[in-house]
Amino acid sequence: MKKTVVVVEDDAGLREQLVQILETAPDIKCLGAFRSGEEALPQILEKRPDVVLMDIKLPGMSGIQCVAEVKKLVPDMQIIMVTIYEDSERIFRALKAGANGYLVKSGPPEQLLESIRDVHKGGAPMSSPIARKVVKHFHLIGPSVTETENLSPREREVLDLLGQGFIYKEIADKLNIGAETVRTYVKNICQKMHVRGRIEAVAKHRAEFP
């Protein structure tokens, strides 16, 4: 079954370019492309795509605000920010709003397609410069011993595997448990480590064990 995608991008040229990239993949289907959060939000809620590609700087409602609204109504929606911005403030605002991945627009088309496949399977795709900023942030603030000590042995095992780049299904297979059980473990890990998602959890883990 094809992975369905919605694009939210205000620049007409870039919006069309993203749609064209999606159309080159036999396993991906674009359900629509929209120029604003206000235009996209009701369509996202109606169409329920597997993945949303979201720009940050949009007219009216920002991409970050749109992410927060979508996540409030559909918490499991997978959203990848696709933007020119690499500054730490925007990165962390997007991640705290609930973004599942963060890519810069200068990346190659195949990276975009692989990121859609990755996030659909439970991954957390990030462009290399973004990943370095996230890890550096947690190196600077340092991990909380209390938070990591609160993890159960199984939760530590799941976090270790996430840190190694395994996706939910692969972790489930390795641990001989269901994918939904892995999702439950990740949810508990995020709560105990006081982070908003698996990206921040893995970054904290890497800061503690570089």
C-alpha positions in Angstrom: 0.0 0.0 0.0 1.3 3.5 -0.9 2.3 5.9 1.8 0.1 9.0 1.5 1.6 12.5 1.9 0.3 16.1 2.1 2.6 19.0 1.4 2.3 22.4 3.1 4.5 25.0 1.4 3.8 28.7 0.6 6.3 29.0 -2.3 4.5 27.9 -5.5 7.7 26.8 -7.2 9.0 24.8 -4.2 5.5 23.3 -3.6 5.4 22.0 -7.2 8.9 20.7 -6.9 8.0 18.7 -3.8 5.0 17.3 -5.5 7.1 16.3 -8.5 9.6 14.5 -6.2 6.8 12.6 -4.5 5.4 11.5 -7.9 8.7 9.8 -8.8 8.3 7.3 -6.0 6.1 4.2 -6.8 5.3 3.7 -3.1 4.3 7.2 -2.3 1.1 9.1 -3.2 0.6 12.9 -2.7 -3.0 13.7 -1.6 -2.7 17.4 -1.9 -0.4 20.5 -1.7 -1.4 23.6 0.2 0.0 27.1 0.5 -1.0 27.9 4.1 -1.7 26.2 7.5 -5.3 27.5 7.4 -5.9 25.9 4.0 -4.1 22.7 4.9 -5.4 22.0 8.4 -9.0 20.9 7.5 -7.7 18.9 4.6 -5.1 17.1 6.8 -7.9 16.3 9.3 -10.2 15.0 6.5 -7.6 13.1 4.4 -5.6 11.7 7.3 -2.3 11.3 5.3 0.4 9.0 6.6 2.9 11.9 6.5 2.8 15.7 6.3 5.7 17.7 4.9 5.5 21.1 6.6 7.2 24.4 5.9 7.9 26.6 8.9 7.4 30.1 7.5 3.9 30.3 6.2 1.5 33.2 5.7 -0.8 33.6 8.7 -0.5 30.5 10.9 3.1 29.4 11.1 4.2 25.8 10.3 5.0 25.3 14.0 1.5 26.4 15.0 0.0 24.1 12.4 2.0 21.2 13.7 0.8 21.9 17.3 -2.9 22.0 16.1 -2.6 18.8 14.1 -0.9 17.0 17.0 -3.5 18.2 19.4 -6.3 16.6 17.2 -4.3 13.6 15.7 -1.4 12.8 18.0 -0.1 10.0 15.9 0.2 12.0 12.7 3.7 11.9 11.3 5.0 15.4 10.4 8.4 16.3 8.9 9.5 19.9 8.8 11.0 20.8 5.4 12.6 24.2 5.7 15.6 26.5 4.9 16.0 27.3 8.6 18.7 25.7 10.6 18.7 27.9 13.7 18.4 26.1 17.1 15.4 28.1 18.3 13.2 27.1 15.3 14.4 23.5 15.5 13.4 23.1 19.1 10.2 25.0 18.8 9.2 22.6 16.0 10.2 19.5 17.9 8.4 20.7 21.0 5.3 21.3 18.9 5.4 17.6 18.0 7.4 17.4 14.7 8.7 13.9 14.0 11.5 14.9 11.7 13.4 18.0 10.5 15.0 18.3 7.0 16.6 21.2 5.2 15.4 22.0 1.7 18.9 21.8 0.3 19.0 18.0 0.8 18.8 15.7 -2.2 15.3 14.4 -3.4 16.1 10.8 -2.4 16.7 11.9 1.2 13.2 13.4 1.3 11.7 10.1 0.0 13.7 8.0 2.4 12.7 10.2 5.2 9.0 9.7 4.4 9.5 6.0 4.4 11.6 6.2 7.6 9.1 8.3 9.6 6.2 6.1 8.4 8.0 3.1 10.0 8.6 4.9 13.3 11.9 6.6 12.5 12.9 10.2 13.3 14.7 11.6 10.2 16.9 14.6 10.5 19.4 16.3 8.2 22.9 15.8 9.5 23.4 19.5 10.5 20.1 19.4 12.4 21.0 16.2 14.2 24.3 17.7 15.3 22.6 20.7 16.7 20.1 18.6 18.7 22.8 16.4 20.1 25.0 19.4 20.9 22.0 21.0 22.8 21.7 18.0 25.1 25.5 17.8 25.6 25.4 21.4 26.8 22.5 21.0 29.2 23.6 17.5 30.3 21.4 14.5 31.0 19.4 14.1 34.2 20.6 11.1 36.2 17.3 10.8 37.8 15.5 10.6 34.5 17.7 7.9 33.1 17.7 5.9 36.4 13.9 5.9 36.2 13.9 3.8 33.1 13.3 0.1 33.4 15.8 -2.4 31.9 13.4 -3.0 29.0 12.9 0.7 28.4 16.7 1.2 28.4 17.0 -1.6 25.9 14.4 0.0 23.6 16.2 3.4 23.9 19.5 1.8 23.1 18.1 0.3 19.9 16.4 3.7 19.0 19.8 5.3 19.4 21.3 2.8 17.0 18.8 3.8 14.4 16.5 0.9 14.5 12.8 1.6 13.7 9.8 0.3 15.7 9.2 -2.8 13.7 12.9 -3.8 13.8 13.0 -3.2 17.6 9.8 -5.3 18.0 11.4 -8.2 16.0 14.7 -8.0 18.0 12.9 -8.0 21.3 10.2 -10.5 20.2 7.4 -8.1 21.2 4.7 -6.2 19.2 5.2 -2.9 17.5 2.4 -1.3 19.6 4.3 -2.5 22.7 7.4 -0.7 21.4 5.3 2.5 21.0 4.1 2.1 24.6 7.7 1.8 25.8 8.7 4.9 23.8 5.8 6.8 25.2 6.9 5.9 28.8 10.5 6.7 28.0 9.5 10.2 26.8 7.4 10.8 29.9 10.2 9.7 32.3 12.9 11.7 30.4 10.6 14.7 30.2 10.9 15.1 26.4 8.2 15.5 23.7 9.3 12.8 21.4 11.7 10.1 20.4 14.1 12.5 18.7 14.7 14.4 22.0 14.9 11.1 23.9 17.6 9.7 21.5 19.5 13.0 21.6 19.6 12.9 25.4 20.7 9.3 25.3 23.5 10.2 22.9 24.6 13.2 25.1 24.9 10.8 28.1 26.6 8.0 26.1 28.4 9.7 23.1 
